[in-house]
Structure formats: C-alpha cells, structure tokens
Amino acid sequence: MALINLIPAHKKAIKEFARAVPEDMAGNALVDFDQSGFFLTVPFLGSKYHVYYPGGEVKYCDGEGEKTEEVQIDYQIVLLHYLTHCSPRVVENTKVSFKELPSGSIYIGPFTSRAIKPLVAIFAGKTKKLVEAALKLGGWKEDIGDVAVTVPVLPKIPITFVLWEGDDEFPPSGNVLFDASAPSHLHTEDYALLPGLTLWEMKRIVQI
C-alpha cells in the first residue's frame, strides 16, 4: 500500500483510538493496559508494542524496554485498528476464506497479490522453513493441504497459511484462511494487508 494512502488512514485510526475507552479496548483485545503509563501492550508478530492512550503513539519494546526506532506506519495502523475495533467475540477455531469475509470479493485482487502470491513465491519448496517460521512466532502445524501452519498474529487474530506443493501437471498453490470471528475484530481491508506483513516477517526470521 502506498505511503500516500497510509498517512490519512493513520490519522483516522488515531482519532478513532482516542475516542475509545482504554479499559474496554484492553478487555476486548486480550491485552494489558498500564494505567500508570497509560499504554496498552500488544503482542504482534512475535514482538511487543506499547500503544499510548489517547495519542496513539506506538513504541516497539523488547525485554530491555522500549526502542527508539520508529515503528513502520502499516504496523501502527494495524495495531490501532485492532485495539479500536476488537469486539468481545472469542476465537471460534472455525476457518473461513478471504472471500467469506464481508466484501471479501471486492478486495480479492489485492489480497491475492499481497498474500497468496508471496506465500507461494517464498515458501513453495521450502515447507520446512514455513513450519520453522510459524513455530518461532508461536504458531503450530495444521492438517490441511500438503503443509499448513497457523500463526497467532494478534491475540484474537490467528491466520492459517496453506501450501500445496504441486507436481508435473500443476504448479504450487496456496491459500490463507481466517477464523470465523475475524469480521468482529478488524475490517476486511486489514485482512488484505495482514497476511503479507506476516509472510515478510516469517521470511525474515528464517532468512530466506
């Protein structure tokens, strides 16, 4: 997504975040709210982030505390959207396709470009790396396709990546699945973006 499109989205996300009640956001999103520092701690893609209320500033933190490097804007938007839009609905462990999400058919083009194609391009023929990357992010294997893994991208957002290796007749293919509760926590546009962010992090941590 072009930076020029992300800037207004980021500004809108901050306004929505500032209007929400932090204790409610923490409860719905299954994250901690530090009332003394006025920040929410959100686990995302194997790392933790502090999101400050009400200004919406996002800081990356590790075991030694917050880091000074700026968090990339698409990460900031996803974290703000998750906190603001998450509902009390629990994860149901029933998988749905992107097309089954509200208006999923409208975004299927961007979703295919940002999620399906990178999944196949990065991990086809490297299924052990796919599993290794998922495990490093706290994920697990699934019994779907030739190989599949689920990654807990956010506390209520598990994403499942499925690969079919292909053969002499058919090229490798893939799919990305979501929990049936997904529409209650983020907009479909966010789900067009999230798998791609996850795949690039998976690629980075196993050094493909």
Sequence and secondary structure as in RCSB ss.txt:
>XXXX:A:sequence
MALINLIPAHKKAIKEFARAVPEDMAGNALVDFDQSGFFLTVPFLGSKYHVYYPGGEVKYCDGEGEKTEEVQIDY
QIVLLHYLTHCSPRVVENTKVSFKELPSGSIYIGPFTSRAIKPLVAIFAGKTKKLVEAALKLGGWKEDIGDVAVT
VPVLPKIPITFVLWEGDDEFPPSGNVLFDASAPSHLHTEDYALLPGLTLWEMKRIVQI
>XXXX:A:secstr
  HHHHHHHHHHHHHHHHHS HHHHHHHHT EEETTTTEEEEEETTEEEEEETTT  EEEEETTEE  S   HHH
HHHHHHHHHH  S      EEEGGGSTTTTTTHHHHIIIIIHHHHHHHTT HHHHHHHHHHTT EEESSSSEEEE
EEEETTEEEEEEEE   SSS  EEEEEEETTGGGTS HHHHHHHHHHHHHHHHHHTT 
